[in-house]
Amino acid sequence: MDIRQLNYFVAVYEQGSVSAAARQCCVAQPSLSSALRQLEQELGVSLFIRLPKGVTPTEDGDKLYGHAGRIISQLQSLKASFTEPVARVKFRLGLIRALGVERMSQLLREFSNSLPGLELHLVEPDDSCDARIITPQLLKAGEAFAPIWHDNYLLALPPGSPLSLQPHIELADFEQLPLIKRTPCDAWNTLYPELVRRGIKADIRADIQTIEYALGLVSAGVGCALVPNFDNMQQRNDVDIRPVNELKLERTIGLAYPKNTNTEALTLLLQQCQHASNR
């Protein structure tokens, strides 16, 4: 096992695609695939399940991802200890919840790598900060907004739900439907008032904040939940997802920053956000 293999593995894990990882690592796809197979053979496990459109990590893949991230970080710190110290640049970035672990990890890693000496502090979006990743509804006076991602929302269903037989969900289907409320959530703020207006009463079983917990409850059969259609959502086999008709359940995520500020760190972050929006 070597650091090259671990870097390739992390790229595949975060991209959800061997071809996309090869482009990110600037290496031929066959070379990356060969290195990945060697890593699996050495560990004696399968790290990914190959799908028609990309890959999804196995439990062993999830386990290795945590170790690989720490090893790569430690190696980078080791190398940095033998170089001339650089000036520390503190940057406070406010983040709303439910942004998507994989894509945010990639964005923050690329931002950190682009600026030597960066000391990145992740804070709540209402705290004092240099920039914020938020929805347009949270924009403050004096801030500019650069869109990064546009998410559509789907309804996640427990395995075996009768609604899984339908290609899409109608609003009438929410009548007495076991439902997991997640707040804050842009889609919930659109859906719930419409259900009230139509006299449709869902059976709310839980009120939580994070997508991860919502999906865990859906997988356990507690109820259904609205979730953003992240890339890896289609690859999950523990929940079914269906679009909801009659309403546009969507959100835009972007970088909010002071209009009159032009620091090197902010300029580099804007560039990384632009790259992320083009992927």
Secondary structure, DSSP 8 states (H G I E B T S, - for coil): --HHHHHHHHHHHHHT-HHHHHHHHTS-HHHHHHHHHHHHHHHTS--EEEETTEEEE-HHHHHHHHHHHHHHHHHHHHHHTTS-----EEEEEEE-S-S-HHHHHHHHHHHHHHSTTEEEEEE-TTSS-SEEEE-GGG--TTEEEEEEEEEEEEEEE-TT-GGGGSSSB-GGGGTT-EEEEESS-HHHHHHHHHHHHTT---EEEEEES-HHHHHHHHHTTS-BEEEE--GGGGG-SSSEEE-BSSS--EEEEEEEEETT---HHHHHHHHHHHHHHH-
